[in-house]
Amino acid sequence: MDAAIALGERGRGRCAPNPNVGCLIVRDDIVVGRGWTGDGGRPHAEAAALAEAGEAARGAVVYVTLEPCVHRSERGPACAGLLAEARPEKVVIAAGDPDPRTDGRGIAALRAAGIAVETGLRTEQAERSMAGFLTRIRLGRPLVTLKLAMSIDGGIALASGESRWITGEEARAHAHLMRAMSDMILVGRGTYEADSPRLDVRLPGLEDRSPRRAVLTRGEGVEGWTRLGGPDEVHALEGVNDLLVEGGAQAASAFLAADLVDRLLIYRAPILIGEGKAALGPIGLPSLAAAHDRWRLAETRPLGIDTLEVYERQR
């Protein structure tokens, strides 16, 4: 299942509004089929893995990160039906699909076809991998990740505005990887006018994975960019599972004040800036007590001389 989750990561940022599912088919301890959700959402992971496995899928064990879909679509057959036709011995499912068109019906269809079904293996890891899709289905909006690159003392720039570069090459490369795994990237109007950011992916081999661009502004939009008049407008975004908010301080503070940030990526450099520009402005906390128990440290990792801290919102 860990391998299936890793396969699913290949589709993240490219398959919305569909989930980035991974699928692995094993027969006699040999992997006979691999699949992940294709660009634009098709083919589904199960369909791709079954196509690779062919007849070897019969009697095999299928590992899939999300409950196979059961609803028919003009774009392709339902995965539960494809699996029923392929006749594997067992299907192991990491996470259920909360989409009301499936939501337990995929599992029921497989069992009705005489196929053993096991659920709950690596559920937390699979749900974290597909958090964008799951958030959109459950909350009606994308998963919002806020990225902040800052000094030890929380600065993002000198008082003069100089900010290149707070972090080193390894941290910046990781940030570009996060861009590649997002469907849309957003900055505030002030950052757009001050920096003219490209917001593209500049990692060798991943240049074609640059996400759609958005700007947060109450004024006129920018040609070729999606305009959001306020953070709440994320609910109206179409085809976006993962939204990455990159800057600046006003945009970051606006999303935090609206309680629409689900994950924080804090790239912390081992430097002190002192007087300068802070990472955040007011975020609407009524008291210091309200700041506690909101964020959980999910991961830390060194990136060269810098440190990445990943926090998840506790809801």
N, C-alpha and C positions, 0 to 999 in steps of 0.2 A: 504493500500500500504506500509505503514511503516513496517507492519508485513511481507509482501512479501519480502521487501528489507532485513530484518533481516534473513529470511530463505535463501536468496541467499548468504549471507555471509558464510553460512555453507559450501558451495562448493568452496569458494575462496581458491586458492592454491592447488586444487585437480582435477579441471575439465578442465584445459587448454589442447588444444587451444580453447575449447568452453567457452562461457561466463558463469559466476556464476549467473544464473538467479534464482529468487524466484517466486513462484506462490501460490496464496491462492484462494480458491473457497468458496463463501458464498451464502447460500440459506436461506431465511427467518431469516436473522441475525444470522445464525449459521454457523460456519466454517465446511464444509463437506469434504474439501480436502486441503492438503498441499503438496508442493513439492519444491525441489531445484535440481540443476544440479548434477548428480551423479559423482562418481569418474571416471576419464578418459573421462568425457563428456556425459555419458549416465547412466540412462535415462535423458531426458530433464525434466526441472521443470514442464512444463505443463503435460507431459505424466505421471509423478509421481503423481501429484495432481489429475488428472482425474481418474487414477487407484484407488486412495483412495476414491474419491467421488462416483464413479460408476454412477448409475442412478440419484443420487441426483444432478448431474451436470446439468441436463436438467432444463432450466429456471433459473439457478443460475447466479450469477455475478462472473466473473473470474478477479482477479487482478494479473497482471504479470509485472515484472520489465522491460522486453525487448520484443519488437515486436516478435510474434511467427514466427518461421522459416517456409518457404514455399517450400524449395528445398528438394528433396528426397535424402535419403542416404541409403547405404547398412546397416548402423548400426541401423536404425530405421525410422519410418514414420515422415513426416513433422508435426509440432505441429499445424499449421493452419488447416490442414486437420483433425487432431484429434479433435480439438475444434469444427469444423464445424459438425462433426459426433455427438458430445456430445450435441449440441444444447443448449448452455447457452443463457440466455437472452441478456447478455452484456459482453464484454471483455474490461477491463480498462487497458491501457498500459502506463507505465511510460516513456519509452524511445524508440525511433526508432532504428532499427538495421541497421548500415551503411554497413554491409556486402552486396556486390552487388548482392548476390544470393537471398537476402530478400528485403532490402531497400524499404519499402513501399508496396511490393507485399503481405506480410503477412496480413497487414491491409486490403488491397484491397480484398484479398481472403475471409476474414471473412465477410466483408460487402456484397460481392457478394453472400455469403451463407445466407444472411438475418439476420446476427447477428450485433447488435448495437456495435459500437466501440467508446470508449472515450480515448483520448490521452492527455499526458502532465501532469499527476498527479505525483508529487514528482520527476520530471525529473532530477533535479540537484542531489538529493540524490541518485537516482538509478544510474546515470552515474558515480558518485563518487565511488559507490560500485563496479561497473563493469569497472572501469577506465583501468585496465590492458588489457582486451579484446578490448575495444574501441580504446585504444592507438595503439594496434597491428594492428587493421584493418585500422585505419586512417593514421598511421605513419610507419607501417611496422616493428615495433619493440615493445618490452615489455614496460610497464610502469616501469620506473627506480626510485626506492626509495633509498635515501642515508640516512643511520642512523649514527648519531654522538653522542657519550656520552662524555660530556666535563664539565669542571669546569666553574665557572662564568667568568673567564678571558680567556676562550677558550683553555685550555690545555687538552690533552688527556692522558698525562703521565708525570711523573717526568723526570728530565734530565737523571736519571739512567735507564729509560725505564719502571719503575714500574707503572702499570696501573690498578691493581686489588685491590680494585674496585673503580672507579670514582663515580659510582651511587649506590644506595641502592637496596635492594631486590625487591621492587615493580617495579622500573624502569626496572630492568633486566628481571623480569617476563613478563612485557609488551613487551619488545624486543623479547622475545621468542614467544609470541603470534603473533607478526608481522612475525617472521620466519614461523610459521605455516600457515600463510595466503599468503605465497609467493611460487612460483613455483621453484625458484632458488635463491641461496644466493652466493655472490661473495666477495672474499678478494683479496688483492694484494699478489704477491709472497713474499714480505718482511714480511707481517703479517703471511703468512703460515709458513715460515721458522722460525720466531721468536717465534710464539705461538702454532704451531701445532693445530689449532682450530678444534673442532669437528663440529661446525656449525649445531648442531642438535637441536631439540626441547626437552626441559627437563621440560615440564609442565605435571603434572599428568593427564593421559587420552589423551594427545595429542602427545605422543612420536612417534606415527606412522605417524605424519604429517611433519617430517623433510624434507626440500626441497632438491632438487639436488644441488650439490656444484660446484662452478666454481672458477678458479683462473686467475687473470689478470697477464700475464707474456709474455715477448718477447722470453723467453727461452723455455726449454722443459716443457711439461705439467706434471701433477701429475696423477698417476694411479687412475682411478675411478672418476676423476674430469673433468669437461668441461674446456678446455683451451680457453681463449680469448687473442689474441695477442694485442688487443687495444679496447677501448670503442666502436668504430664504428662496431665491430663485433657482437654487440647485434642484429643487423639487420638480422643476419644469424641464430639466435637461433630458434630452433623449439620446439613447445609445451610449450612455456613460455609466460604467460601473465604478470606476476609480478616478477620483478627482484629486489632483495634487496642487496644493496652494503653496506657491513659492515666495511670495512677497508682495509688498514690503510690510512694515510694521502695522500700517493702518489696515491693510487687508487681513493680515493675520489676526489682529485684535478684533476686527469685525466678525470673523468667523467664530472666534472663541467666545465673544460676547453673546452670539446667537446660539451657542452650545451646539455647533454643527461640525466640530472637529472630533473625529473618531480615533485618530492616531497622530502622534507627534514623532517626527524624525529630527532629533537634535544632534547636529554635528558640532562638537565642542572642540575648539582649538586651544592648545596650551599657551595662550597669550593673555595679557591684560591690556585693555584699551583705556580704562579710566573714563574721563569725560568724553562722551561721544554719543552715538545714536543707539538707543535701547532697542532690543528685539521686539518689544511689545509696548503698546500704549494701554489705556484703560480697557479692561475686558468685562466690566460689569459685575464684579464680585461685591455682594452686599456686606460681607464681613470676612475676616481672616478664616473663621471657622468653615466658611463655605468653600474655601480653597482645598480643604483636606478631603481625602477619600474619593477624589475625582479621577486620578490617574494611577495606572499600574505600570511599573517598569517591566516590560516584556522581554527586553533584550539589550545587551551592551556588547560592543565589539570594537576592537582597535582598528583604525584605518590609517596606517602610517603613524604619524605623530599625533593624529587626532583620535577622538572617541565618538562613536555613534551610540546614542541612547534612544531606544524606541519605547514610547509610552502609549498605552491603550486606554481609552476613556472607559471608565466604569459606569455602566448605565443600569 
